[in-house]
Amino acid sequence: MEKVLANIRPVDKEIDIEELKKRKKQEEKDRHLINGFQAILRLNNGKLIQKQILKYFNEDDYSVYSKQKIFPVLNNPHYDGKYWKVWRTGERNHIKEYHLIDTL
């Protein structure tokens, strides 16, 4: 019992519940961001009318991805109105498949 109590460290500061809620919300938001960018896609009758890619996280690592194209796949059985199945050509010219959240 003494050994277990010796491993418990005192809390340096009080836990802020609001701060924990904000952090959890941000972590959930970040989970939808793939490889440092988020695609905002606007559709009109199934056609892509505007696309914008936002840089996120480390600019040095991800700035190259901001110039690459993202294509939505509308005839995807996994498409539920919230997620897009997209292809992104990586730096090594291999194609990867991701789901991005539609924020609009």
N, C-alpha and C positions, 0 to 999 in steps of 0.2 A: 504493500500500500504506500509506503513512504517513497518507493522508487517512482510510482506513477505520479504522485503529487510533485515530485521534484521536476518532472518534465513540463508541468503547466506553467506557462509564462503569464505575467500580469498584462492586462489590456492597457495599451498606452493611452488611448483616448476613447471616449464614448462612441458607440456605434450610432451613426446617423441613419435613421430609417429612410428618410427621403433620398439621401445620397445613394443608398443601396438600391432603391427603386429606380433611380435614374440610371445607375450603372447597369442594372439588369435589362432595362429597356434599350439602352445603347448596344448591349451585347446581342440582344435579339435582332436589332436592326443590322448590326454588323454581320450577322450570320448570313444575311441575304446578299451581301456584297461579295462578288466573286473576283479573285485576283486583283483586288484593289480598284475596281471600277464598277459603276452601276449604270445600266442602260435605261434611259427613259424613252419609251416608245409610245407614240401616239398613232392610233389606227383610225382610218375612215373607210368604212365598207370593206374591211379586210386588207386595205393597202397601207403601207407604211408612209406616213406623210411627214414625219419629223423624227429624227433620232439625235440624241445627245448623250455623250459619254462623259461621266464625271470622274475625275481622278480622286483617289482616296488613299489613305494610308501613306506609304512611302513614295514620294514623287520620283525619286531616283530609280526605284525598282519598277514602278508601274507606268511611267510616262510613255513608254513605247506602246503599251496596250491602248492608250487613249486614242491612237490614230487608226486602230483596226476596226473593221466593220463587223456589225452584229446583225444577224438576220433572224426575224421571228419565223417560226414554222406554225402556220395556222391550222394545217390538217394533221395535227398531232393528237393522238388519242389521250395523251397526258395533259393537254391544254385544258385548263378549267376556268379561264378568264382572269386568273391571277398570276399564273406563272407562264413563262415563255421557254420553249426549248430552243436553244441557240447553238450555233457553231462558231467557234473562234479559232482562227489559225494562230498557232503559237509561234514562238521565235524559231523553233526547230522545224517549222512547216508540218506539224502534225495537227490534226483536227481534234478538238475536244468538244464534248457536249455538256452543257450546263443548263440549269434552271435559274432564271433571274426573276426577281419579283417585279411586277408591274406597279409602279408607284402612282400612276395617273388614273 
